[in-house]
């Protein structure tokens, strides 16, 4: 009986410690990036490039709600002369799944000329996107556009890769899976810290042809 009590106590302490670490890491990353995050277009300083981080697209190329919000927010930055061009960084791992050109087509339908759009077909995750933006595309002055829950991790990675980017929150929408997304983001913080500690290289450092 004593053994089981000790086992339950040990498990309870492990759970409590894990929760403290998860929320502590989240608070630390937010503290490190809070001065780089803006919620209003009118308040954010201008930059050369707007970096749109990819998210899921449908089989017909239609943007998911989360991705559409990122693209629309980035377009408003461009329309209000807060950025001069775009770096679209997303997953184009196969011919039948293409976040990058789906975003490009959306922007071009709005009248953005092709010469103002840079494509990164190998932004397979947030770390790869931030690493390649600086190392491959040599982007020095940028605004990262993504959701509020995603910005702290994105900018923390960029900051620790010597890329002092700013971030703009995409227009907020009550996504049906918002709690799931938040939990996943909390766990992704650990991945980001580990990648930075070991100086993880992105999947590829090559530029793919457009």
C-alpha positions in Angstrom: 0.0 0.0 0.0 2.8 2.4 0.9 4.5 1.7 -2.5 1.3 2.7 -4.4 1.0 5.9 -2.3 4.6 6.8 -3.1 4.0 6.0 -6.8 0.9 8.3 -6.8 2.8 11.0 -5.1 5.7 10.7 -7.5 3.4 10.8 -10.5 1.6 13.9 -9.1 4.8 15.7 -8.5 5.9 14.9 -12.1 2.6 16.2 -13.5 2.9 19.4 -11.4 6.5 19.9 -12.4 5.7 19.4 -16.1 2.9 21.9 -16.0 5.2 24.5 -14.3 7.9 23.9 -17.0 5.4 24.2 -19.9 3.9 27.5 -18.6 7.2 28.8 -17.4 8.8 28.3 -20.9 5.8 29.9 -22.5 6.1 32.9 -20.2 9.8 33.2 -20.8 9.5 33.2 -24.6 6.7 35.7 -24.5 8.8 38.0 -22.3 11.7 37.7 -24.6 9.6 38.8 -27.7 6.8 41.0 -26.3 8.6 44.2 -27.4 8.7 42.9 -31.0 5.0 42.0 -31.3 2.4 44.4 -32.6 -1.3 44.0 -33.0 -2.1 47.1 -35.1 -0.8 47.9 -38.6 -0.8 51.6 -37.8 1.7 51.1 -34.9 4.2 48.7 -36.4 7.3 50.3 -38.0 7.8 49.8 -41.7 10.1 47.1 -43.0 11.4 45.9 -46.3 9.8 42.5 -46.3 6.7 40.8 -44.9 7.3 37.1 -44.1 4.1 35.0 -44.5 4.5 31.7 -42.6 2.6 28.9 -44.3 -0.2 26.8 -43.0 -2.5 24.2 -44.4 -4.2 24.5 -47.8 -7.0 22.5 -49.3 -6.5 20.1 -52.2 -8.0 22.7 -54.6 -5.4 25.3 -53.4 -7.9 27.2 -51.3 -6.3 28.7 -48.1 -7.4 27.4 -44.7 -9.0 30.1 -42.5 -5.8 30.5 -40.4 -3.6 30.9 -43.5 -6.1 33.3 -45.2 -6.0 35.5 -42.2 -2.2 35.7 -42.4 -2.2 36.5 -46.1 -4.9 39.1 -45.7 -3.1 40.8 -42.9 0.2 40.8 -44.9 -1.7 42.2 -47.9 -3.0 45.1 -45.7 0.6 45.8 -44.7 1.6 46.0 -48.3 -1.4 48.1 -49.3 -0.6 50.6 -46.5 3.1 50.8 -47.7 4.4 49.2 -44.5 6.3 46.6 -46.5 7.7 46.6 -50.0 7.6 42.9 -50.8 6.7 39.4 -49.5 8.7 36.3 -48.6 6.2 33.4 -48.7 7.7 30.5 -46.7 5.8 27.2 -46.7 5.6 23.6 -47.4 5.9 22.5 -51.1 7.4 19.1 -50.4 5.3 17.4 -53.1 3.7 18.3 -56.4 0.2 17.7 -54.9 0.7 19.9 -51.8 1.7 23.5 -52.3 1.2 26.2 -49.7 3.6 28.6 -51.4 2.0 29.0 -54.8 -1.5 28.9 -53.2 -0.5 32.0 -51.3 1.2 33.6 -54.3 -1.9 33.1 -56.4 -4.0 34.7 -53.7 -1.8 37.8 -53.6 -1.6 38.1 -57.4 -5.4 38.0 -57.7 -5.3 41.0 -55.4 -3.0 42.8 -57.8 0.4 42.2 -56.2 3.0 42.0 -59.1 5.1 38.8 -59.2 8.3 40.8 -58.8 7.2 41.7 -55.3 6.8 38.1 -54.2 9.8 35.9 -53.1 9.1 32.1 -52.7 10.6 29.8 -50.2 9.3 26.3 -51.1 11.2 24.7 -48.2 9.7 26.4 -45.1 8.7 23.0 -43.8 8.3 24.3 -40.2 8.7 27.5 -38.3 12.4 26.9 -37.5 13.2 26.2 -41.2 11.3 29.3 -42.3 13.1 31.6 -39.9 16.5 30.0 -40.5 16.2 30.2 -44.3 14.8 33.7 -44.3 18.1 35.0 -42.8 20.6 32.5 -44.1 19.3 31.7 -47.6 17.3 34.7 -48.6 19.4 37.2 -46.6 16.3 39.0 -45.2 17.5 41.5 -42.6 14.5 43.8 -42.2 11.2 42.1 -41.9 7.8 41.8 -40.3 6.6 38.2 -39.6 2.9 37.8 -40.1 1.1 35.0 -38.2 -1.4 34.4 -35.4 -0.9 35.7 -31.8 -0.3 32.2 -30.5 2.4 31.6 -33.0 4.3 34.9 -33.0 6.3 34.5 -29.8 7.9 31.2 -30.9 8.5 32.5 -34.4 10.2 35.7 -33.2 12.2 33.9 -30.5 13.7 31.6 -33.0 14.5 34.5 -35.4 16.0 36.5 -32.5 18.3 33.7 -31.5 19.4 33.3 -35.1 20.4 36.9 -35.1 17.4 38.1 -37.1 15.8 41.0 -35.4 12.4 40.7 -37.0 9.2 42.3 -35.8 5.9 40.5 -35.8 2.3 41.5 -36.6 -0.6 39.5 -35.3 -2.9 38.2 -38.0 -6.5 39.3 -37.7 -8.0 37.2 -34.8 -10.6 34.6 -35.5 -12.2 32.1 -33.1 -10.9 28.9 -34.6 -12.8 25.8 -33.6 -9.6 24.1 -32.5 -8.0 27.0 -30.7 -7.4 25.1 -27.5 -5.8 22.3 -29.4 -3.6 24.7 -31.3 -2.6 26.4 -28.0 -1.6 23.1 -26.4 0.4 22.1 -29.5 2.1 25.5 -29.5 3.2 25.1 -25.9 4.8 21.8 -26.7 6.4 23.2 -29.9 8.3 25.6 -27.6 10.4 22.7 -26.4 11.2 21.8 -29.9 12.3 25.3 -30.7 14.6 25.5 -27.7 16.2 22.2 -28.5 16.7 23.2 -32.2 18.5 26.4 -31.1 20.6 24.6 -28.5 21.9 22.0 -31.0 22.2 24.6 -33.8 19.8 22.6 -35.9 20.3 23.0 -39.7 17.1 23.3 -41.8 16.0 20.5 -44.1 17.8 22.2 -47.0 19.7 25.4 -47.6 19.1 25.4 -51.3 16.8 27.8 -53.2 14.2 26.0 -55.3 13.3 27.5 -58.7 9.9 29.3 -58.8 
